[in-house]
Amino acid sequence: MSTTGFKIALVLAVVVGTLPAVSQQRPSSTEKRPPDPPPNHVEVRFAIGKQPVTCERFQLTVKGGSQTILTGSFASGFSIPQAAAAANHDMLDVEIKCEEHRWHFSEVGRWALQQGWWWVGTDYPPFQEMLQNDNTFKDAVWVKYLIVDPTNDEVFYVYKFCPTRLKDQKPGPCYDED
């Protein structure tokens, strides 16, 4: 490769490397939505801050009371088991692991198990658009969220956050339960 060709390749690599990554956050109402997943299927996407996180496989466990409704390792989404429709629990316990990241939500409405999208992540100030205007998070150090975005229903989100005043308190809301 000539010196000029090397310089062009180096400049291109630097320019491409400094371009902002496309954020994983849920598309706003003004953005084009991704295509719907197949029937009875949930696609799951992850982010830390505003950067998407790609998982080769993520682990998911969904429980209703003491009954395990769904557990397994998945590439990008999961099929909703028939046991989910038969489950007689209003609230679900959801644990998700992606690489070294872990999210646990103990009060997720059972209607989360319907065709659509789950947007899972941890955000830090300044928060992404959907969290910026919520006074609940005005002094939060971080927010862990599960946005349930069904294809034929209302979007809702479940979150856990760490208030600045409690960030060093153990045990407390800023530390995951084991």
BABA-833813 format. One record per residue (C-alpha): x, y, z; residue in three letters. Coordinates in nm, 3 decimals. Layout:
// residues N
+---------+---------+---------+-----+
!       x !       y !       z !  aa !
+---------+---------+---------+-----+
!       X !       Y !       Z ! ALA !
...
+---------+---------+---------+-----+
***
This chain:
// residues 178
+---------+---------+---------+-----+
!       x !       y !       z !  aa !
+---------+---------+---------+-----+
!   0.000 !   0.000 !   0.000 ! MET !
!   0.134 !   0.343 !  -0.087 ! SER !
!   0.189 !   0.609 !   0.179 ! THR !
!  -0.105 !   0.809 !   0.037 ! THR !
!  -0.333 !   0.503 !   0.047 ! GLY !
!  -0.227 !   0.435 !   0.406 ! PHE !
!  -0.301 !   0.798 !   0.508 ! LYS !
!  -0.646 !   0.785 !   0.345 ! ILE !
!  -0.726 !   0.457 !   0.519 ! ALA !
!  -0.604 !   0.597 !   0.853 ! LEU !
!  -0.810 !   0.918 !   0.815 ! VAL !
!  -1.117 !   0.713 !   0.715 ! LEU !
!  -1.074 !   0.487 !   1.018 ! ALA !
!  -1.041 !   0.787 !   1.250 ! VAL !
!  -1.345 !   0.963 !   1.100 ! VAL !
!  -1.562 !   0.648 !   1.109 ! VAL !
!  -1.442 !   0.573 !   1.463 ! GLY !
!  -1.553 !   0.918 !   1.583 ! THR !
!  -1.901 !   0.910 !   1.430 ! LEU !
!  -2.171 !   0.873 !   1.695 ! PRO !
!  -2.316 !   0.525 !   1.724 ! ALA !
!  -2.685 !   0.484 !   1.655 ! VAL !
!  -2.862 !   0.470 !   1.987 ! SER !
!  -3.059 !   0.164 !   2.089 ! GLN !
!  -3.324 !   0.362 !   2.268 ! GLN !
!  -3.684 !   0.296 !   2.176 ! ARG !
!  -3.783 !   0.481 !   1.857 ! PRO !
!  -3.982 !   0.794 !   1.933 ! SER !
!  -4.318 !   0.853 !   1.773 ! SER !
!  -4.147 !   1.058 !   1.501 ! THR !
!  -3.899 !   0.783 !   1.407 ! GLU !
!  -3.973 !   0.485 !   1.189 ! LYS !
!  -4.054 !   0.182 !   1.402 ! ARG !
!  -3.876 !  -0.146 !   1.337 ! PRO !
!  -4.087 !  -0.413 !   1.167 ! PRO !
!  -4.311 !  -0.613 !   1.398 ! ASP !
!  -4.173 !  -0.943 !   1.525 ! PRO !
!  -4.356 !  -1.262 !   1.422 ! PRO !
!  -4.677 !  -1.351 !   1.612 ! PRO !
!  -4.624 !  -1.463 !   1.973 ! ASN !
!  -4.265 !  -1.341 !   1.966 ! HIS !
!  -4.076 !  -1.071 !   2.158 ! VAL !
!  -3.757 !  -0.915 !   2.020 ! GLU !
!  -3.518 !  -0.787 !   2.287 ! VAL !
!  -3.261 !  -0.507 !   2.246 ! ARG !
!  -3.007 !  -0.382 !   2.501 ! PHE !
!  -2.820 !  -0.059 !   2.575 ! ALA !
!  -2.583 !   0.083 !   2.832 ! ILE !
!  -2.613 !   0.460 !   2.831 ! GLY !
!  -2.707 !   0.547 !   2.477 ! LYS !
!  -2.483 !   0.280 !   2.323 ! GLN !
!  -2.638 !  -0.044 !   2.198 ! PRO !
!  -2.507 !  -0.367 !   2.347 ! VAL !
!  -2.497 !  -0.675 !   2.128 ! THR !
!  -2.540 !  -1.012 !   2.296 ! CYS !
!  -2.444 !  -1.333 !   2.124 ! GLU !
!  -2.700 !  -1.487 !   2.358 ! ARG !
!  -2.889 !  -1.347 !   2.654 ! PHE !
!  -3.034 !  -1.539 !   2.947 ! GLN !
!  -3.392 !  -1.480 !   3.052 ! LEU !
!  -3.598 !  -1.610 !   3.342 ! THR !
!  -3.961 !  -1.509 !   3.391 ! VAL !
!  -4.148 !  -1.626 !   3.701 ! LYS !
!  -4.504 !  -1.583 !   3.816 ! GLY !
!  -4.496 !  -1.639 !   4.191 ! GLY !
!  -4.297 !  -1.959 !   4.244 ! SER !
!  -4.382 !  -2.090 !   3.893 ! GLN !
!  -4.118 !  -2.050 !   3.621 ! THR !
!  -4.301 !  -1.945 !   3.306 ! ILE !
!  -4.000 !  -1.904 !   3.078 ! LEU !
!  -3.629 !  -1.969 !   3.111 ! THR !
!  -3.354 !  -2.007 !   2.855 ! GLY !
!  -3.078 !  -1.860 !   2.644 ! SER !
!  -3.180 !  -1.664 !   2.335 ! PHE !
!  -3.009 !  -1.494 !   2.041 ! ALA !
!  -3.232 !  -1.192 !   1.975 ! SER !
!  -3.578 !  -1.267 !   2.104 ! GLY !
!  -3.805 !  -1.538 !   2.236 ! PHE !
!  -4.134 !  -1.706 !   2.158 ! SER !
!  -4.403 !  -1.654 !   2.418 ! ILE !
!  -4.482 !  -1.991 !   2.577 ! PRO !
!  -4.841 !  -2.111 !   2.606 ! GLN !
!  -4.784 !  -2.136 !   2.982 ! ALA !
!  -4.773 !  -1.755 !   2.984 ! ALA !
!  -5.139 !  -1.734 !   2.881 ! ALA !
!  -5.235 !  -1.987 !   3.148 ! ALA !
!  -5.032 !  -1.816 !   3.421 ! ALA !
!  -5.264 !  -1.673 !   3.682 ! ASN !
!  -5.029 !  -1.406 !   3.821 ! HIS !
!  -5.076 !  -1.033 !   3.778 ! ASP !
!  -4.708 !  -0.959 !   3.833 ! MET !
!  -4.402 !  -1.131 !   3.694 ! LEU !
!  -4.043 !  -1.146 !   3.812 ! ASP !
!  -3.805 !  -1.091 !   3.517 ! VAL !
!  -3.430 !  -1.147 !   3.523 ! GLU !
!  -3.221 !  -1.076 !   3.214 ! ILE !
!  -2.847 !  -1.122 !   3.165 ! LYS !
!  -2.648 !  -1.000 !   2.866 ! CYS !
!  -2.273 !  -1.059 !   2.885 ! GLU !
!  -2.167 !  -0.908 !   3.221 ! GLU !
!  -2.481 !  -0.694 !   3.249 ! HIS !
!  -2.778 !  -0.797 !   3.464 ! ARG !
!  -3.126 !  -0.655 !   3.510 ! TRP !
!  -3.386 !  -0.773 !   3.758 ! HIS !
!  -3.741 !  -0.639 !   3.772 ! PHE !
!  -3.969 !  -0.784 !   4.037 ! SER !
!  -4.303 !  -0.628 !   3.942 ! GLU !
!  -4.363 !  -0.656 !   3.569 ! VAL !
!  -4.723 !  -0.676 !   3.451 ! GLY !
!  -4.808 !  -1.010 !   3.289 ! ARG !
!  -4.915 !  -0.822 !   2.975 ! TRP !
!  -4.541 !  -0.781 !   2.905 ! ALA !
!  -4.559 !  -1.126 !   2.746 ! LEU !
!  -4.717 !  -1.031 !   2.416 ! GLN !
!  -4.588 !  -0.981 !   2.063 ! GLN !
!  -4.360 !  -0.682 !   2.038 ! GLY !
!  -4.031 !  -0.539 !   2.163 ! TRP !
!  -3.847 !  -0.521 !   2.492 ! TRP !
!  -3.592 !  -0.241 !   2.524 ! TRP !
!  -3.364 !  -0.325 !   2.819 ! VAL !
!  -3.083 !  -0.112 !   2.951 ! GLY !
!  -2.912 !   0.108 !   3.203 ! THR !
!  -2.904 !   0.481 !   3.141 ! ASP !
!  -2.694 !   0.755 !   3.301 ! TYR !
!  -2.738 !   1.135 !   3.313 ! PRO !
!  -2.803 !   1.308 !   3.085 ! PRO !
!  -3.077 !   1.052 !   3.028 ! PHE !
!  -3.224 !   0.955 !   2.693 ! GLN !
!  -3.533 !   1.139 !   2.576 ! GLU !
!  -3.795 !   0.917 !   2.740 ! MET !
!  -3.638 !   0.959 !   3.088 ! LEU !
!  -3.527 !   1.324 !   3.070 ! GLN !
!  -3.864 !   1.480 !   3.146 ! ASN !
!  -3.955 !   1.248 !   3.433 ! ASP !
!  -3.892 !   1.422 !   3.768 ! ASN !
!  -3.865 !   1.078 !   3.931 ! THR !
!  -3.512 !   1.056 !   3.791 ! PHE !
!  -3.397 !   1.417 !   3.840 ! LYS !
!  -3.126 !   1.320 !   4.093 ! ASP !
!  -3.069 !   0.959 !   3.984 ! ALA !
!  -2.719 !   0.821 !   3.937 ! VAL !
!  -2.853 !   0.555 !   3.698 ! TRP !
!  -3.180 !   0.404 !   3.581 ! VAL !
!  -3.224 !   0.038 !   3.485 ! LYS !
!  -3.526 !   0.001 !   3.259 ! TYR !
!  -3.743 !  -0.250 !   3.078 ! LEU !
!  -3.960 !  -0.083 !   2.815 ! ILE !
!  -4.238 !  -0.314 !   2.698 ! VAL !
!  -4.345 !  -0.206 !   2.350 ! ASP !
!  -4.624 !  -0.439 !   2.231 ! PRO !
!  -4.732 !  -0.427 !   1.868 ! THR !
!  -5.103 !  -0.391 !   1.950 ! ASN !
!  -5.109 !  -0.225 !   2.291 ! ASP !
!  -4.982 !   0.064 !   2.501 ! GLU !
!  -4.611 !   0.103 !   2.575 ! VAL !
!  -4.514 !   0.086 !   2.942 ! PHE !
!  -4.189 !   0.073 !   3.130 ! TYR !
!  -4.060 !  -0.077 !   3.450 ! VAL !
!  -3.754 !   0.073 !   3.614 ! TYR !
!  -3.520 !   0.063 !   3.908 ! LYS !
!  -3.305 !   0.366 !   3.986 ! PHE !
!  -3.032 !   0.480 !   4.222 ! CYS !
!  -3.098 !   0.816 !   4.393 ! PRO !
!  -2.782 !   1.020 !   4.451 ! THR !
!  -2.848 !   1.041 !   4.826 ! ARG !
!  -2.846 !   0.658 !   4.859 ! LEU !
!  -2.564 !   0.563 !   4.619 ! LYS !
!  -2.327 !   0.454 !   4.899 ! ASP !
!  -2.585 !   0.287 !   5.124 ! GLN !
!  -2.548 !  -0.093 !   5.148 ! LYS !
!  -2.781 !  -0.273 !   5.133 ! PRO !
!  -3.000 !  -0.038 !   4.939 ! GLY !
!  -3.170 !   0.031 !   4.609 ! PRO !
!  -2.840 !   0.102 !   4.433 ! CYS !
!  -2.716 !  -0.256 !   4.475 ! TYR !
!  -2.854 !  -0.564 !   4.305 ! ASP !
!  -2.995 !  -0.838 !   4.516 ! GLU !
!  -2.819 !  -1.172 !   4.464 ! ASP !
+---------+---------+---------+-----+
***
